[in-house]
């Protein structure tokens, strides 16, 4: 369960972008020009925070654990896949990909531990 909480915290971290679009520079290495892009990035931050909060809740609430783990795996896998087919990434986004891959491995470990419980 501690692993799920840790992965949940990783997914909560980008939530700071929802509060301040200026944080996209440090998080993703991109400058946001225009309200439309700011809206999309802030919304993404909210969705990631929901996934993170769900994982943390799922760590202590077995009834929602499977759904929250599935949501997290889909979210992180989708980012890794889209990044893989998108072409060259800046160093910030390559770091996010590495973090998501590590979080996916950690999530798989948590699932295996819970299954053998």
C-alpha positions in Angstrom: 0.0 0.0 0.0 2.9 2.3 0.6 4.0 1.9 -3.0 0.5 3.0 -4.1 0.7 6.1 -1.9 4.2 6.9 -3.4 2.9 6.5 -6.9 -0.1 8.6 -6.0 2.2 11.4 -4.8 4.1 11.3 -8.1 0.8 11.8 -9.9 -0.3 14.6 -7.5 2.9 16.6 -8.0 1.9 18.1 -11.4 -1.2 19.5 -9.7 0.9 22.6 -8.9 0.5 23.6 -12.6 -3.3 23.8 -12.1 -2.6 26.5 -9.5 0.0 28.4 -11.4 0.6 28.1 -15.1 4.0 29.7 -14.6 5.1 26.4 -13.0 4.9 24.7 -16.4 8.4 26.1 -17.2 10.0 24.2 -14.3 7.7 21.1 -14.7 7.9 20.6 -18.4 10.4 23.0 -19.7 7.9 24.9 -21.9 6.7 28.4 -21.9 2.9 28.8 -22.2 1.8 31.4 -24.7 -1.9 31.8 -24.9 -4.9 31.1 -22.8 -5.9 27.9 -24.7 -2.6 26.1 -24.0 -2.7 27.3 -20.4 -6.2 25.9 -20.1 -5.2 22.5 -21.5 -2.1 22.2 -19.3 -4.0 23.3 -16.1 -6.8 20.8 -16.9 -4.2 18.0 -17.4 -2.8 18.9 -14.0 -6.2 18.5 -12.4 -6.7 15.1 -14.1 -3.3 13.9 -12.9 -4.1 15.1 -9.4 -7.3 13.1 -9.5 -5.4 10.0 -10.5 -2.9 10.6 -7.7 -5.6 11.2 -5.1 -7.4 8.1 -6.3 -4.3 5.9 -5.9 -3.8 7.3 -2.4 -7.5 6.6 -1.5 -7.2 3.2 -3.1 -4.3 2.3 -0.9 -6.6 2.4 2.1 -9.9 1.6 0.5 -9.8 -1.8 -1.1 -13.2 -1.3 -2.8 -11.8 1.3 -5.2 -8.2 0.0 -5.5 -8.6 -1.9 -8.8 -10.3 1.1 -10.5 -7.7 3.6 -9.3 -4.8 1.3 -10.3 -6.3 0.8 -13.7 -6.8 4.6 -14.1 -3.2 5.3 -13.1 -1.8 2.6 -15.4 -3.8 3.9 -18.3 -2.8 7.5 -17.7 0.9 6.8 -17.3 1.1 4.3 -20.1 -0.7 6.7 -22.5 1.8 9.4 -21.7 4.8 7.1 -22.3 3.3 5.8 -25.5 2.4 9.3 -26.8 5.9 10.5 -25.9 7.4 7.5 -27.8 5.6 8.4 -31.0 5.9 12.2 -30.7 9.5 12.6 -31.7 12.2 14.4 -29.9 11.4 15.6 -26.4 13.0 18.2 -24.2 15.0 17.1 -21.2 12.1 17.9 -18.8 9.6 15.7 -20.7 12.2 12.9 -21.0 12.5 13.1 -17.2 8.6 12.8 -16.9 8.7 9.7 -19.2 11.4 8.1 -17.0 9.4 8.9 -13.9 6.2 7.4 -15.4 8.1 4.3 -16.4 9.4 3.9 -12.9 6.0 4.6 -11.5 4.5 1.9 -13.8 7.1 -0.6 -12.5 6.4 0.3 -8.9 2.6 0.0 -9.6 3.2 -3.5 -11.1 5.2 -4.4 -8.0 2.4 -3.2 -5.7 -0.2 -5.2 -7.7 2.0 -8.3 -7.4 2.5 -7.8 -3.6 -1.2 -7.3 -3.1 -2.0 -10.4 -5.1 0.3 -12.5 -3.0 -0.9 -10.7 0.1 
